[in-house]
């Protein structure tokens, strides 16, 4: 706070008590925002989520176009409190993006690709991960346990386009023993909502 000046203007009706109340309210709001920004400006900072945070996350995962006031009414918080909590969760890396979701079927086909490596090789894994991160056709890439090493979600306009992608990206990789592909015929369920199952999950 050293060297900072708080500048504001307000209507003064002659009431010293009211003037003091307005000043304190302004400073309180300023200090709250300052503390939030200072505490959570570092990316991926650990943050404990309370019931209000979880309720807000549940709402914005389904519709992030809702106003802070509308969210606040539903979770019993003020609009400014909702705004501060959302800002803190973004700065902490809990909310990682605000995006528009499109129907993949409007852009082509979805392919689920299972990749198996010939041997366990850390360098080969890391190189493969870097390649997948750079591939725009790869929407999702997971390192998994079990029979496969990686599971990919790949978008392509046609089966021929996917086959060409596989020949360009997967086949030249000497560490890959084999890969298999499943074409998605229809989407039964798709959700971006993160709602972990637990013992009380309905």
VEXDREN-2710 file (C-alpha; in Angstrom, 1 decimal):
% VEXDREN-2710
k/r/px/py/pz
1/UNK/0.0/0.0/0.0
2/UNK/3.0/2.3/0.4
3/UNK/3.0/5.1/-2.1
4/UNK/-0.6/4.4/-3.2
5/UNK/-3.3/7.0/-3.1
6/UNK/-7.0/6.3/-2.9
7/UNK/-9.0/8.9/-5.0
8/UNK/-12.7/9.1/-4.9
9/UNK/-15.6/11.5/-5.1
10/UNK/-19.0/11.4/-3.4
11/UNK/-21.9/13.6/-2.5
12/UNK/-21.6/15.2/0.9
13/UNK/-24.9/16.2/2.5
14/UNK/-23.4/17.7/5.6
15/UNK/-23.6/14.5/7.7
16/UNK/-20.2/13.7/9.2
17/UNK/-21.4/10.3/10.3
18/UNK/-22.7/9.4/6.8
19/UNK/-19.5/10.8/5.2
20/UNK/-17.4/8.5/7.5
21/UNK/-19.6/5.5/6.7
22/UNK/-19.2/6.1/3.0
23/UNK/-15.4/6.5/3.4
24/UNK/-15.1/3.3/5.4
25/UNK/-17.3/1.4/2.9
26/UNK/-15.1/2.6/0.0
27/UNK/-11.9/1.7/1.8
28/UNK/-13.3/-1.7/2.8
29/UNK/-14.1/-2.5/-0.8
30/UNK/-10.7/-1.2/-2.0
31/UNK/-8.9/-3.3/0.6
32/UNK/-10.9/-6.4/-0.2
33/UNK/-10.0/-6.2/-3.9
34/UNK/-6.4/-5.4/-3.1
35/UNK/-6.0/-8.4/-0.8
36/UNK/-7.7/-10.7/-3.3
37/UNK/-5.5/-9.5/-6.1
38/UNK/-2.3/-9.8/-4.0
39/UNK/-3.2/-13.2/-2.6
40/UNK/-4.2/-14.8/-5.9
41/UNK/-2.2/-13.1/-8.6
42/UNK/0.2/-16.0/-8.7
43/UNK/-0.9/-18.7/-11.1
44/UNK/-2.0/-22.1/-9.8
45/UNK/-2.0/-20.9/-6.2
46/UNK/-3.6/-23.5/-3.9
47/UNK/-7.1/-22.4/-2.8
48/UNK/-9.5/-24.1/-0.5
49/UNK/-13.0/-24.1/-2.0
50/UNK/-16.0/-23.5/0.3
51/UNK/-19.7/-24.3/-0.3
52/UNK/-20.2/-20.9/-2.0
53/UNK/-17.3/-21.5/-4.4
54/UNK/-18.6/-24.9/-5.3
55/UNK/-22.1/-23.6/-5.9
56/UNK/-20.8/-20.8/-8.1
57/UNK/-18.6/-23.3/-10.1
58/UNK/-21.6/-25.5/-10.6
59/UNK/-23.5/-22.6/-12.1
60/UNK/-20.8/-21.1/-14.4
61/UNK/-19.8/-24.6/-15.7
62/UNK/-23.3/-24.8/-17.2
63/UNK/-23.7/-21.2/-18.2
64/UNK/-20.9/-18.7/-17.8
65/UNK/-22.9/-15.9/-19.4
66/UNK/-25.0/-15.4/-16.3
67/UNK/-24.5/-12.1/-14.5
68/UNK/-22.9/-11.8/-11.1
69/UNK/-26.2/-10.6/-9.7
70/UNK/-28.1/-13.5/-11.0
71/UNK/-25.6/-16.0/-9.6
72/UNK/-25.5/-14.1/-6.3
73/UNK/-29.3/-14.4/-6.0
74/UNK/-29.1/-18.1/-6.4
75/UNK/-26.3/-18.7/-4.0
76/UNK/-27.2/-16.0/-1.5
77/UNK/-24.2/-13.7/-2.1
78/UNK/-23.9/-10.1/-3.3
79/UNK/-22.8/-9.5/-6.9
80/UNK/-19.5/-8.1/-5.8
81/UNK/-18.8/-11.2/-3.7
82/UNK/-19.5/-13.4/-6.6
83/UNK/-17.2/-11.3/-8.8
84/UNK/-14.4/-11.5/-6.3
85/UNK/-14.7/-15.2/-5.9
86/UNK/-14.7/-15.8/-9.6
87/UNK/-11.7/-13.6/-10.0
88/UNK/-9.9/-15.5/-7.2
89/UNK/-10.7/-18.9/-8.8
90/UNK/-9.4/-17.7/-12.2
91/UNK/-6.2/-16.4/-10.7
92/UNK/-5.7/-19.6/-8.7
93/UNK/-6.0/-21.7/-11.9
94/UNK/-9.3/-23.4/-10.9
95/UNK/-11.2/-21.8/-13.7
96/UNK/-8.8/-22.2/-16.6
97/UNK/-10.8/-20.7/-19.5
98/UNK/-14.1/-19.1/-20.6
99/UNK/-14.9/-20.6/-24.0
100/UNK/-17.8/-21.3/-26.4
101/UNK/-18.5/-25.0/-27.0
102/UNK/-19.5/-26.0/-30.5
103/UNK/-21.1/-29.3/-31.8
104/UNK/-18.2/-31.4/-33.1
105/UNK/-20.5/-33.1/-35.6
106/UNK/-20.8/-29.7/-37.4
107/UNK/-17.1/-29.8/-38.1
108/UNK/-16.6/-33.5/-39.1
109/UNK/-16.0/-36.8/-37.2
110/UNK/-14.6/-37.7/-33.8
111/UNK/-12.0/-40.4/-33.5
112/UNK/-10.9/-42.1/-30.3
113/UNK/-7.4/-43.3/-30.7
114/UNK/-5.6/-45.7/-28.3
115/UNK/-1.8/-45.6/-28.5
116/UNK/0.5/-48.4/-27.2
117/UNK/4.3/-47.9/-27.0
118/UNK/6.7/-50.8/-27.6
119/UNK/8.6/-50.1/-24.4
120/UNK/8.6/-47.8/-21.4
121/UNK/10.7/-44.8/-22.3
122/UNK/10.4/-41.6/-20.4
123/UNK/11.9/-39.5/-23.2
124/UNK/9.7/-41.1/-25.8
125/UNK/6.6/-40.3/-23.7
126/UNK/7.7/-36.7/-23.2
127/UNK/8.3/-36.3/-26.9
128/UNK/5.0/-37.7/-27.8
129/UNK/3.2/-35.4/-25.3
130/UNK/4.9/-32.4/-26.9
131/UNK/3.8/-33.6/-30.3
132/UNK/0.2/-34.0/-29.2
133/UNK/0.2/-30.5/-27.5
134/UNK/1.2/-29.0/-30.9
135/UNK/-1.3/-30.9/-32.9
136/UNK/-4.5/-28.9/-33.5
137/UNK/-6.5/-31.9/-34.6
138/UNK/-6.0/-33.5/-31.1
139/UNK/-8.6/-32.1/-28.8
140/UNK/-7.7/-34.3/-25.8
141/UNK/-4.8/-36.5/-24.8
142/UNK/-4.6/-38.6/-21.7
143/UNK/-1.7/-40.7/-20.3
144/UNK/-3.5/-43.7/-18.9
145/UNK/-3.0/-47.0/-17.0
146/UNK/-3.9/-50.4/-18.4
147/UNK/-3.3/-51.9/-21.9
148/UNK/-2.7/-48.5/-23.6
149/UNK/-0.3/-45.7/-22.9
150/UNK/-2.3/-42.8/-24.3
151/UNK/-5.9/-42.2/-25.3
152/UNK/-6.5/-39.4/-27.8
153/UNK/-9.6/-37.6/-29.0
154/UNK/-9.0/-36.5/-32.6
155/UNK/-11.2/-34.5/-34.9
156/UNK/-11.1/-34.9/-38.7
157/UNK/-13.4/-34.0/-41.5
158/UNK/-13.4/-37.5/-43.0
159/UNK/-12.0/-41.0/-42.4
160/UNK/-9.5/-40.3/-45.2
161/UNK/-8.4/-37.1/-43.5
162/UNK/-7.9/-39.0/-40.2
163/UNK/-5.9/-41.8/-42.0
164/UNK/-3.7/-39.2/-43.5
165/UNK/-3.2/-37.6/-40.1
166/UNK/-2.2/-41.0/-38.6
167/UNK/0.3/-41.6/-41.3
168/UNK/1.8/-38.2/-40.8
169/UNK/1.8/-38.1/-37.0
170/UNK/1.7/-41.6/-35.5
171/UNK/3.2/-44.0/-37.9
172/UNK/6.6/-42.3/-38.2
173/UNK/7.1/-42.5/-34.4
174/UNK/9.4/-45.5/-33.8
175/UNK/8.3/-45.7/-30.1
176/UNK/4.7/-46.5/-31.0
177/UNK/4.1/-50.2/-31.3
178/UNK/0.5/-49.9/-32.5
179/UNK/-2.6/-47.7/-32.3
180/UNK/-6.2/-48.5/-32.7
181/UNK/-9.1/-46.2/-33.6
182/UNK/-12.8/-46.1/-32.9
183/UNK/-15.1/-43.8/-34.8
184/UNK/-17.8/-42.0/-32.8
185/UNK/-21.1/-42.7/-34.5
186/UNK/-23.3/-40.7/-32.1
187/UNK/-22.7/-38.7/-28.9
188/UNK/-24.8/-40.1/-26.1
189/UNK/-23.6/-37.7/-23.5
190/UNK/-21.1/-34.8/-23.4
191/UNK/-20.5/-32.6/-20.4
192/UNK/-17.8/-30.2/-19.4
193/UNK/-19.1/-30.1/-15.8
194/UNK/-16.6/-31.4/-13.3
195/UNK/-18.7/-33.2/-10.6
196/UNK/-16.7/-35.9/-8.9
197/UNK/-18.5/-39.0/-7.7
198/UNK/-18.3/-39.9/-4.0
199/UNK/-20.2/-42.2/-1.6
200/UNK/-23.2/-39.8/-1.5
201/UNK/-23.3/-39.3/-5.3
202/UNK/-26.9/-40.0/-6.4
END
